[in-house]
Each structure stands twice: as structure tokens, then as C-alpha cells.
Amino acid sequence: MLTLPFPDPVLLDRDDPLRRFRERFELPRAPDGSAAAVYLCGNSLGPMPHAVRMLLGETLDDWATLGVRGHHEGARPWIPYAGTLVAPMAALVGADPLDVVLMNTLTANLHLLMASFYRPTPTRYAVLIESGAFPSDQYAIDSQLRFHGQDPAAALITVAPRPGEDLLRTGDIVAQIEANAGRLALVLLPGVQYRTGQVLDIAGISAAARAGGAVVGWDLAHAVGNIPLSLDAWDIDFAVWCTYKYLCGGPGAIGGAYVSRRYRDAFAGPRLAGWWGHDAATRFAMGAEFRPMTGAAGWQLSNPPILATAPLSIALALFAEAGMQSLRMKSVALTGFAQTALAARLGGEIECITPAAPGERGCQLSLRVRGGRDRARRVFTQLGLRGVIGDWREPDVIRIAPHPLYNTFGDVAAALDILAELVACN
Ligand SMILES: *Cc1c(COP(=O)(O)O)cnc(C)c1O
């Protein structure tokens, strides 16, 4: 009898309690349009749930037939629309709904919350980030520093992986926080690093930052819908995220933000305000004085983009139905299967830079093809032509992210079969 060095994907799929969810999605096709692609790119843009077509159709019908009355009438009135999604969103990030809001998009929310929570003084002015921070975050932070009259060369502290390493060490981050405790105003880090897929120790790093007197904010773009989160228990100050990656909220979908309950009732700092953050009971009295809503909702600016919010309601319902704990269990099994099969079949050719410990990674595996960038780039391009959709991050990383809602163990096996073929002929 033939024994494989890794489990049989057919059996794993047969025993998968979440397998029915795959049928709820329209999965993208291969570039030649022929067959369903192996879609492993939900870390960049989640695929579309079937039910979105119907819901958007109904939304357009409401607009067409009700016009302005759609704000108050119809199956899903627009004024409370984003607010009705806050409870399931808050459940996914482990927070009280009062401390969560859906508004704008990620980078805009980062600016809004930095406007309130980055308050440099002559002695406490520095911001700590990681050296590989996502470009939009770097631009936002650099521009906030300049906006506040700070020189980024003096006020920006970066923590990097050690030479020759790809991953950040918690101890190094904490040591940097402690070494700069007197002058640190803000620590801003990613819950999951986008390039390597590394999960950071949000609780431990947040505790160190707060002990040092700094405010701590988290960019959860790659964490939400990927790993279980307990924002309230972790005692952070604020967080921002997008909903179009792991959450499958659709391209350009409305973003999310969290503000700690510490600021819920009496936030004394500055805030960039808009009418949607005004107390809902008197918003339409159109008074000149701004009276914020309690909690995170007080940071809203504008009436929400309904067409960029509706798909998220479908996605959040799917997540609630599947359950984040079950999703996480399958996710760990998917990446574990991928890792074992990779090591057995391609260990000499491909290095996985994502942490091996399940607790330190989410769905994403970041692969480095040995032999340099040109070879890796060829393999990546041909992978796409063969219908395996991952993505590329400079200088030399192929990211694949098997998602427990819609990917199968068979997807992972198929992707690795094709990868093995391509590595052999490149
Ligand atoms: C995806 C991502 C963004 C994207 O920002 P948008 O404002 O939604 O375009 C920003 N930061 C990080 C870390 C991301 O992963």
C-alpha cells in the first residue's frame, strides 16, 4: 500500500464540517476562463458570496423605487444600515459594539484616529512602527508626524527583524518600547504582518506600550476574519481594519475601527468631526454644536456608502454561521497540511518564511523560491497562468492564503502539484 508523507486531501475534505460554505461563493476563474481557479488570494481580496448579487439588486430596486424614502423605508433602511452591522463586526474582533464602528476605509480611519490619539508633546512625541510596515501606513504616519510639526527622522522609531531574519521578535519590539519609554507617544503595529503572515503578540506588546506610557494602536487589515481577536481583553487603545480581504466584504468595502471603552463617555481630546458622528437623536435638528455619539460611533464623518456596505452584511452572516473558532481550526489544519506537504515535496526548493508555529500565523503562507528573484517571478507568473491565484510581494515572496470558508484541502494539494511541476522546469 502506498503511504503518502502527508494526509490524503480527499479524506480531509470529506471530514471538513465547513465544506458546505464553498458553495456559497462565486469563485474566480482561471485567466483563460476555462475552469475555476484555485483561489488563494483572499488575503488581498476575498471572493464574492452568491447572495451579494441578490442583495445589491434589492438595494438598487429600493433606490429606484423609493428614492430618498429609502433612508427610512424598504427592507433595509439606509440611515441605520452600517450601525446594524456593528454587532456582528464587534463579535468578530472581541469587542463591545459601543466601541466598534464601520466607516470610511482603512487609511482614512488611521488618519482620523491618529488625529485623536497621536498627541505629541515636547518630551513625548515619538511613534514606533515596524520597518516593513505597509506603505499606506508608512505614508499616513509620516504625514501625521509632519502635520504635527515633527521631523520623522527624529520622531519615527522602527523595529526590524534581525539581519538575515524575516520575522519580528516580540522581545526586540518590547526592548525598543522600553528603551524609548520616556519619549514614545504612540506604538502602531500590524496584528498580522502582510508580507510574512506573522501574527504579532498583540496582548504582550500592548501591555508593554501602555506600561511605558504610550498609546497603542493596531492595524488589523490582515488579522480581521483571519485569526480570533479579543480587543477588549487585550486592552489596546484603538484599531483600524479593512473588510475586503479575509472578510470578503467586496472591493473598496467600508472599513472598521475600534476605540477603547476608556474613551467611551468622556473623550476630551481633539477629534475631526462630521454630522454622522453627532448624537443620532438630534442629528437632524441640524444644530451648530457637535454632540458626539457615545463610543466609536462618535468618530463617524459621513452617511455610509450603502453599496460598499451591503456585501459586508452577507459576509458577516457567513462568518457568524460558520463561527470564528471553527474557521480557525480549519485554517490551522489547512496551513498545517500545506506546510507538511511543502516540506515533504519541495523542501529543498521553497522556503516558507511564515512562522511554523500555528499560533504565530493565520491563513497566509509566504513562500520564497530558492534561486533568486527571476526564478521566483517566473514560477509565480506561470502559477497564475495555470489558474493558481496567489500574489507577489517584492522582492521575492509568493503569498498564498487558503481560506477556511471557501478553500479545500484539495485546493491546497492542487496548488502544490502545480507548484512542484513549475519548480521542476524552471
Ligand atoms: C490592505 C492594507 C491597507 C489598505 O488600505 P486601504 O485604505 O483600505 O486602501 C492598509 N494597511 C495595511 C496593513 C493593509 O494590509
The ligand as a Gaussian input file, in Angstrom:
#p B3LYP/6-31G(d) Opt

LIG

0 1
 C       -4.624000      46.262000       2.800000
 C       -3.947000      47.181000       3.724000
 C       -4.184000      48.564000       3.673000
 C       -5.083000      49.136000       2.612000
 O       -5.565000      50.384000       2.968000
 P       -6.900000      50.990000       2.310000
 O       -7.003000      52.298000       2.964000
 O       -8.013000      50.030000       2.626000
 O       -6.690000      51.061000       0.838000
 C       -3.533000      49.369000       4.594000
 N       -2.713000      48.851000       5.535000
 C       -2.451000      47.516000       5.603000
 C       -1.535000      46.972000       6.641000
 C       -3.062000      46.655000       4.698000
 O       -2.790000      45.348000       4.750000

